[in-house]
Amino acid sequence: MVKALVVLVLLAPACASSELVKPLIRARMGPAAERPLHRVVALSASCGALSTIRIENPQDPSHPTFETRELCPQSAMTAIDTLVRSTLEFGGFQIIDAEQVNAVTATRHEVLQRGAFYSTRTAETHGARFEDATPFEQAAILKQLGAEGILTTRLWIGAPTGFGERRTVAAQIRLMAIADGSMAWVRRCEIEVGGWTFDELAMERAARCAIQGARAK
């Protein structure tokens, strides 16, 4: 049974310079919380975002149009992966890089092509990711790597609202036990920033708040 949700509000030193309100941290412990999950596969962070851009109308400058687009700066994603993994290693975890997992996936992933009278099985090596592998392939890869847990990082950038373009930036980091797929813990941090704050900076601050204090059992 999943333990009760723990909510903690704090103002971390690294998150104090430009937020409009104090960061909100939510932490939930799962059935695998007390297990010694030391060797952990850290998958690359993923991101979902909404960003509104202004498009000028030369024929009517007083009535511009606005378009919503996805925005997940890759430079920030790479920095967040480094931040999360280094923090976990400092906390006693042994981290297996996601690129190592993807390399193994690329050598294992197979594609079955069925024809009218025959079928062929070929290896798919270009751009193969762990997430693209079948559940059986994933289990075999994780066993080969000797992993005990799997870590996922997800970020969101909310759509800006109002004249000040206030928006919420959230980071969620979750550790799952590989043996039975049960959750060890999930940690989420939400911050609210104004329009002058770069998304990359806000994402890094949210991730730092979310992973702060994570320790291996």
C-alpha positions as CSV (number, residue, x, y, z in Angstrom):
1,M,0.0,0.0,0.0
2,V,1.4,3.4,-0.9
3,K,2.1,5.6,2.1
4,A,0.4,8.9,2.7
5,L,1.4,11.9,0.6
6,V,3.9,14.2,2.3
7,V,3.9,17.8,1.3
8,L,6.7,20.2,2.3
9,V,7.0,23.8,1.3
10,L,10.5,25.3,1.5
11,L,12.6,28.0,-0.1
12,A,15.9,26.5,-1.1
13,P,18.9,28.7,-1.5
14,A,19.4,27.7,-5.2
15,C,15.7,28.5,-5.9
16,A,15.4,31.9,-4.2
17,S,16.3,34.5,-6.7
18,S,13.4,34.9,-9.1
19,E,10.4,32.8,-8.1
20,L,7.1,34.5,-7.5
21,V,6.1,32.1,-4.7
22,K,7.9,29.6,-2.6
23,P,8.7,26.2,-4.3
24,L,6.3,23.5,-3.4
25,I,7.7,20.0,-2.9
26,R,5.6,16.9,-2.8
27,A,7.1,13.5,-1.9
28,R,5.3,10.2,-1.9
29,M,6.8,6.9,-0.6
30,G,5.9,3.6,-2.1
31,P,6.0,-0.1,-1.2
32,A,9.7,-0.4,-2.3
33,A,10.8,2.6,-0.2
34,E,12.8,0.5,2.3
35,R,14.5,-1.7,-0.2
36,P,18.2,-1.3,-0.8
37,L,18.1,0.0,-4.4
38,H,21.6,1.1,-5.0
39,R,22.4,0.2,-8.6
40,V,20.0,2.4,-10.6
41,V,19.4,3.0,-14.3
42,A,18.8,6.7,-14.9
43,L,16.9,7.3,-18.1
44,S,17.2,10.6,-19.9
45,A,14.9,13.3,-18.7
46,S,11.8,14.0,-20.8
47,C,9.9,17.3,-21.0
48,G,6.5,18.6,-22.0
49,A,6.0,22.3,-22.4
50,L,3.6,25.0,-23.7
51,S,5.0,28.3,-24.9
52,T,3.2,31.2,-26.6
53,I,5.0,33.1,-29.2
54,R,3.9,36.5,-30.6
55,I,3.5,36.8,-34.4
56,E,3.4,40.3,-35.8
57,N,0.9,41.2,-38.5
58,P,2.5,43.8,-40.8
59,Q,-0.9,44.8,-42.2
60,D,-2.3,45.4,-38.7
61,P,0.4,45.9,-36.1
62,S,-2.1,46.6,-33.3
63,H,-3.5,43.0,-33.7
64,P,-0.8,40.4,-33.5
65,T,-1.6,36.7,-33.4
66,F,-0.3,34.2,-30.9
67,E,0.7,30.7,-31.5
68,T,1.3,27.9,-29.0
69,R,4.2,25.6,-29.5
70,E,6.2,23.0,-27.6
71,L,9.4,24.1,-26.0
72,C,12.0,21.9,-24.3
73,P,15.5,23.3,-24.5
74,Q,17.9,20.4,-25.1
75,S,20.8,22.2,-23.3
76,A,18.7,22.3,-20.2
77,M,17.7,18.7,-20.4
78,T,21.4,17.6,-20.6
79,A,22.3,19.8,-17.7
80,I,19.4,18.4,-15.6
81,D,20.5,14.8,-16.4
82,T,23.9,15.6,-15.1
83,L,22.5,17.4,-12.0
84,V,20.2,14.5,-11.0
85,R,22.7,11.8,-11.5
86,S,25.5,13.6,-9.7
87,T,23.2,14.3,-6.7
88,L,22.1,10.7,-6.5
89,E,25.7,9.4,-6.7
90,F,26.6,11.8,-3.9
91,G,23.6,10.3,-2.0
92,G,25.1,6.7,-2.3
93,F,23.5,5.5,-5.5
94,Q,25.4,3.8,-8.2
95,I,24.1,5.3,-11.4
96,I,24.0,3.5,-14.8
97,D,23.9,6.1,-17.6
98,A,20.9,6.0,-19.9
99,E,23.2,6.1,-23.0
100,Q,24.7,2.8,-21.9
101,V,21.2,1.4,-21.7
102,N,20.4,2.7,-25.1
103,A,23.5,1.2,-26.6
104,V,22.5,-2.2,-25.3
105,T,19.0,-1.7,-26.6
106,A,20.3,-0.9,-30.1
107,T,22.1,-4.2,-30.3
108,R,19.1,-6.2,-29.0
109,H,16.0,-4.5,-30.6
110,E,14.5,-6.6,-33.4
111,V,11.9,-5.9,-36.0
112,L,9.6,-8.6,-37.3
113,Q,8.3,-8.1,-40.8
114,R,5.5,-10.4,-41.9
115,G,4.8,-11.1,-45.6
116,A,2.1,-13.1,-47.3
117,F,4.2,-16.3,-47.4
118,Y,7.1,-15.6,-45.1
119,S,8.4,-13.4,-42.2
120,T,11.8,-11.9,-41.5
121,R,13.4,-10.7,-38.3
122,T,16.0,-8.0,-38.5
123,A,17.9,-5.9,-36.0
124,E,16.9,-2.3,-35.6
125,T,20.0,-0.4,-34.5
126,H,19.4,3.2,-35.7
127,G,18.1,5.4,-33.0
128,A,16.9,2.5,-30.8
129,R,16.0,3.6,-27.2
130,F,15.3,1.7,-24.1
131,E,11.7,3.0,-24.2
132,D,11.3,1.5,-27.7
133,A,12.2,-2.0,-26.6
134,T,9.6,-4.6,-25.8
135,P,9.0,-5.5,-22.1
136,F,10.9,-8.8,-22.6
137,E,13.8,-6.9,-24.1
138,Q,13.8,-4.3,-21.4
139,A,13.8,-7.0,-18.7
140,A,16.8,-8.8,-20.4
141,I,18.7,-5.5,-20.7
142,L,18.2,-4.5,-17.1
143,K,19.2,-8.0,-15.9
144,Q,22.4,-7.8,-18.0
145,L,23.2,-4.5,-16.4
146,G,22.6,-5.8,-12.9
147,A,20.2,-2.9,-12.2
148,E,18.0,-2.9,-9.1
149,G,16.0,0.3,-9.8
150,I,15.1,2.6,-12.6
151,L,14.9,6.4,-12.4
152,T,12.8,8.6,-14.6
153,T,12.8,12.4,-14.7
154,R,10.0,14.5,-16.2
155,L,9.7,18.2,-16.5
156,W,6.8,20.5,-17.4
157,I,6.6,24.2,-18.4
158,G,3.2,25.6,-18.1
159,A,1.7,28.1,-20.5
160,P,2.3,31.7,-19.6
161,T,-0.6,33.7,-18.3
162,G,-1.2,37.4,-17.7
163,F,0.9,40.5,-18.6
164,G,3.8,39.2,-16.5
165,E,3.8,35.8,-18.3
166,R,3.5,33.9,-15.0
167,R,4.0,30.2,-15.5
168,T,4.6,27.1,-13.4
169,V,7.7,24.9,-14.0
170,A,7.6,21.5,-12.4
171,A,10.1,18.6,-12.1
172,Q,9.1,15.1,-11.1
173,I,11.7,12.4,-10.3
174,R,10.6,8.8,-9.7
175,L,12.5,5.7,-8.5
176,M,11.0,2.2,-9.3
177,A,12.1,-1.2,-8.2
178,I,12.9,-3.4,-11.2
179,A,12.1,-6.7,-9.5
180,D,8.4,-6.2,-9.3
181,G,7.8,-2.7,-10.8
182,S,6.7,-1.2,-7.4
183,M,7.5,2.4,-6.6
184,A,10.2,3.4,-4.1
185,W,9.5,7.1,-4.1
186,V,8.4,10.0,-6.3
187,R,9.5,13.6,-5.6
188,R,8.0,16.6,-7.4
189,C,8.9,20.3,-7.2
190,E,6.8,23.2,-8.6
191,I,8.0,26.8,-8.9
192,E,6.3,29.8,-10.4
193,V,8.3,32.3,-12.4
194,G,7.8,35.5,-14.3
195,G,8.4,36.2,-18.0
196,W,11.9,37.5,-17.6
197,T,13.2,34.2,-16.3
198,F,14.8,31.9,-18.8
199,D,13.0,28.5,-19.1
200,E,16.4,26.7,-18.9
201,L,17.2,28.4,-15.5
202,A,13.7,27.6,-14.1
203,M,13.9,24.0,-15.2
204,E,17.3,23.5,-13.5
205,R,16.0,25.1,-10.3
206,A,12.9,22.8,-10.2
207,A,15.0,19.7,-10.8
208,R,17.4,20.7,-8.0
209,C,14.6,21.3,-5.6
210,A,13.0,17.9,-6.5
211,I,16.1,15.8,-6.1
212,Q,17.5,17.6,-3.0
213,G,18.1,15.2,-0.1
214,A,17.7,11.9,-2.0
215,R,19.7,9.2,-0.3
216,A,20.2,5.5,-0.8
217,K,19.1,3.0,1.8
